[in-house]
Amino acid sequence: MTLKTLTRLLTAGMLVAASATSVAAGWPEKPVRVIVVYPGGGVSDSVTRAVSEKLASSLGVPFVVENKGGAGGTVGMADISRATPDGYTIGFSSISPLALSPLINKVQYDPQKDIAPVASVMVSPVILLGTKAFQGNSVDDIISQSKASPGVLRWATSGPGSVGHLMLEQFQHAAGIEVTHIPYKGSAQQQTDALGGQFELISTNAGPAMTGNIEKGALKPLAIAAPARVSFLPNVPTFTELGYPKANMMSVFGFFAPAGTPKPVIDKLNAEVNRIVASPDIQKLLVSSSNIPATGTPEQFAQDIQDEYQANRALIENAGLSLK
C-alpha cells in the first residue's frame, strides 16, 4: 500500500467518523415514528407511550406512536425492517418476533440482518397458575398427578410456539411427564376460560389482571419464570429455584430500529431510554404492571436476542418438538 493510498484511506475514515458524529448531534430534527407491534390498550402500548412522551420532552421533537399489531408482532416488525434507516422510525416489541417467530413461521424480514436492537426496557415474567380445576397446590403436585395419569392435566397457552408453550415443553421434558397442551389464539379467551376452570393449568405473562385474580384466590400461582423472585409475588418460586432452569422462560421487551440506522443515533437513543427507564415514574409504571425494569447497551441487547434465538432453535430442532 502506497503512502498516498494510506493517507487517502485514513482521511476517508476520519470523514466518516466526523459525519457520524454530526448525524448524532443533529438527530432528531423532525418527528420520530414509533411502531408498537401489538394492538393498543395493552401494557406494551402504555409503556411505549409513556417512554415516547419523555423522549419527546428531552429530545425536542414529537415521538408519534402507532400500533401495528398482528401475527404475534411480526407484522409490525416487518414494517420496522422496511423503514428508511435514518433514525426517524423505531419500534417497540418483545424479542419473540426475532428470536422465536422466525423459527416456526415464515416472516417478511431476516431477524439476523434487517433489525438493529436499540435498548431493552423490561422483562415480563411468565407465570404458571393452577385453576379451580387443578386439585393441587404445587409443581410437585403437577408431577405426581401427571406420572400417575399421563396427559390428565390440561395446560393452556396463548398459542403454538408462544413463550408459554416453550415453557410447557421444557418443563415436561425435564420432569419426565406428559401434559395435554391446550393452545389458544391469544391470551384474552385463555384467561377467561382459566377463571371458568376449563383446564387445570395456564402459563401466561404476569400482569395486573392475573395478579388481581391471584389475590382474589381465583388462580393459584405455582411457579414463575423470572431472574429472581418478584416483589409482587414474593412467595412464588422461580423455575430455576425448583430445579428447572430451562423452563425459566420470560419475555424481554425493548426498542428496535431498521438495520443500517447510524450507530451514533442508536447510541444516543439507547442512553436516553436507559435514563428514562431509570426515572421513578417509569419504574413505578413497570412494576405496577408486573414487569421488571431492564436496561443495558445495544450490544448487550443484541447478544441476549442471539442467545435466545440459538436456545430456541436448539429446543425446536434437537429436542424434536412440534410447535405448529
N, C-alpha and C positions, 0 to 999 in steps of 0.2 A: 504494500500500500504506500503510495507516494505521500509526501508531506502535504501537498496541495489537496489530495483526496481526503486525508485525515482531517485537515483544517476545515474542509467543506462539511464533513460529517459532524464534527464537533459543533460547528456553527449551527447546522440544521437542528441538532439535538437541543441546543440552548434556545433556539427559536421556538421549538415545540413546547419545551418546558415553560417558557415565558408566556406562550399562547394559552397553555392550560391554566396557568395561574391567573391570567387575565379573564378567562372564561369563568372561573370560580368567583373571582372578585366581582364580576358584573352580574352573576346569576343570583336571584332571578330578576328579570326586568319586565315580566308580564305574568298574567295569571298562570298558575300551575294546575293541571288537570289531575285529579286523584281518583283512580278507579278502585272501588271496593268490589271484590269479585263475588260478593254474596248479596242477597236481597236486602232491602232496607229494613230497619227496625230491630235488628239483632245486635248482639254485643260488638261484633266486628264493626258494624256500621257506626255505633255510638262512639267507640274508641277512635275510629278513623276521623270522625268529625271533630271530636274534642282535640285530638293532636293537630289536625289540619288548621283549626281555629288559632291555635297557639303558633303554628308555623307562619300563618298569615300575619300575625301580630309581630313576630320577631323579624321576619324577612321582608315585610312591607308590600307584599302583593297577595291577592286572593288565592287560596288553595281551594279549588272548586271540586267538591266531592260528587261523584255519580256512581250509582250502583249498576253493576253488570253481572248479575247472578246467572247461574246455570251450569249444569254438568259438574257439580262439585267444585266450582271455582275455575274450571278450565276455560270457560267462555271468556271470562274477564281476563284471565292470564294471557290468552291469545291476543286480546286487544292490546295489552301492555306490550307484548312482544313485537307487535306490528307498528307501534308508535315511533315517531321520529326520536332518536336518542339524543335529545338536546337538553334534557333536564326539565322539560315542561309537561311530561306525562310520567306519573309514578302510580303505583298501585299498592293496595293493602290486601294481604291474603295469608292463609296458613301455608306451610311449606308442602302440604299434600299435593297440590297441582304440579309440583316439581319433583317431589320425592316418592310419590305413590301412584297418582293417577296415570302417568305415562307408562307404568309397568303393567297396567291392567286394561287400559283403553287407548285408542288412538287419539292423540291430541294434535292441535294445529300449531305446534311450536316444538322446538328442540329444548328440553329442560336444561341441557348442559351448555347450550350456546346462545340462546335467544333472550335470556333473562339475567339481569345483574342484581344480586341481593344488595340491599342498601342498609337496613337496620332492623334488628329484631326488636320486638316491643313487649310480647307477653307469651307466657306458657299457659295453655289451657289444659288443666288436668282432666283425665278421663276416669270416671268413677264406675265401679261395679256395684250394682244395687240389687237387692232382693225385693221382690214384690210381695203382696199378701198371699200369693200362691206358693211362695217358697217356704217350705217347712224346715227352716234352719236359720242360723244366725252368724255363720262364719264361712270363710273359704274352705275350712276343713270339712264343713257340712256338705258343701258342693262336691268335694272329692269323694266323701264316703257314700253319698247318695248315688253319684254317677258310677262308682265302681260296683255298687250293689245292683243298679239297673242302668246300664249304658244307654244314653240317649233320652232318659226320662226327663231330664231338666232342659227346658227351652230357654235359650239365651238370645235376646233380641238386640240387634244393632241397627244403625241408621242406613245400612246397605252393604252389599258385597264390596270388599276392598276398602271399607272405611277403617279408620284407626281402631274403632271398637271391634271390628271383625278381626283385624290383625291381633288385637289383644286376646280375643277368644281363641284363635288358632294357636298362638304362642302358649297360652295357659294350658289348654287341653293337651297339647303335645308334651309340655314339660311335666304336667301332673299325671300323664298316662291315663286320661279319661276320655269319655265321649259325651258331648252335649249336642243338642239339636239347635242348629242355627236358624233364627227367625229374622230374615233380612227385611227391613223397611225401606221405603223410598223417602229418606229424610227422617228428621227427629220428631216432628210435631205429632203425628199419629202414633209413633212409637211410645212417646211419653204418655199420651192419653191412654193407650192400652195398658201401659205399665200400671197406672193407677187403678185400672179395672181388673188387674190380676189375670190378664190374658196369657201370660207366660211367667216363668219363675225369676228370670234374671235379665238385667238390662245393663249394657255398657254405653255410656253417653258422656258428653262433656259436662263437667260440673258447672252449673250456672245457678243464678238466683232461684229459678223455678224448681230445680232439683233440690237445692239445699232447703228451700221452703217446705217441700214435701217431706224431706227427711226430718225436719224439725217438728212437723205435724205427726210423724210416725207412720206416714203412708208408704214410705220406702225405707228399706234397711241398708245402710252403707256397709259394704263388706271389705272393699279394698279400693285404693286409689292409685292411679299412675301419676306420679309427681316426683320432682327431685328429692323431696323430703315431705314429711307430714305437713299438712296445710293448716293455717290458723283457723279457717272456718270449719274444719272437721278434724280437730286435733287428736281425737281418739281412733281415727281410722288409719290402719297401717298401709304403707305402700306395698306394691307387689314385690319390690326389692327386699323389703323387710321380711316378707313372707317366704322368700326363697325363690321367687320367680322374676328375676331381673329382666328377662327378655319380654315379659308381658307388661313391663312398666312403660307403656307407650302413651305419649301425650302429644298434644297439638301445639306447635310453635307458630306464632303469627308475627308478621313484620311488613316492612315496606320494600318494594321492588321497583326496578326501572328497566327499560329496554336495554339489552346488551349494546355496548358502544357509547353509553352515556359517559361524558367526560369524568374521569376519576376524581378530579378536584371537586366537581359538583356532587358526586356521590359522597365524598368525604365530608363536605360541608353539610349536606343534608343529614348524614349519619350523626355528626356532632350535635346538630340542632335537635334531632329526635331523641338522642340519648339525654340531653339536657331536659327536654320536655317530659320524658317518661319519669325522670327523677323528681319532678316537681310534686309537691304534696297533693294537689287536687287530682292529677293523673294517677298517682299511686293509689289514692282513695278510690277512684273510679275502677281501676283494675281489680283491686282487692274486693271491692263490694260486688263485682260481677264474677267473683270466684275464679279470678285469674292471678297469675304470678308475674310481676314485672320482670322483664329480661332484656338486657341491653348488651352491646358489645360492638366490635368493629365489623365492617363489611366482610373482611376476610374470615373472621370467626363465624359469622352467619353463613357464609358460603360453605365453609367446611362442615358445619353442622348439617346443612342440607345434603351435601355429598355423602356424609356418613350415614344419614338416614336413608338416602337412596340406595346405597350399597347394602345396608342391612335389610331393607325391604326386598330388594332383588334376590338376596340370598334366601330369605324366607320363602318367597314365592317360587323360585326356581329349584332350590336344593331340597326344600322340605316337601315338595310335591303338593303344594296347596292349590286348591282351586278357588279363586277369588272372584269368579264371574258368575 
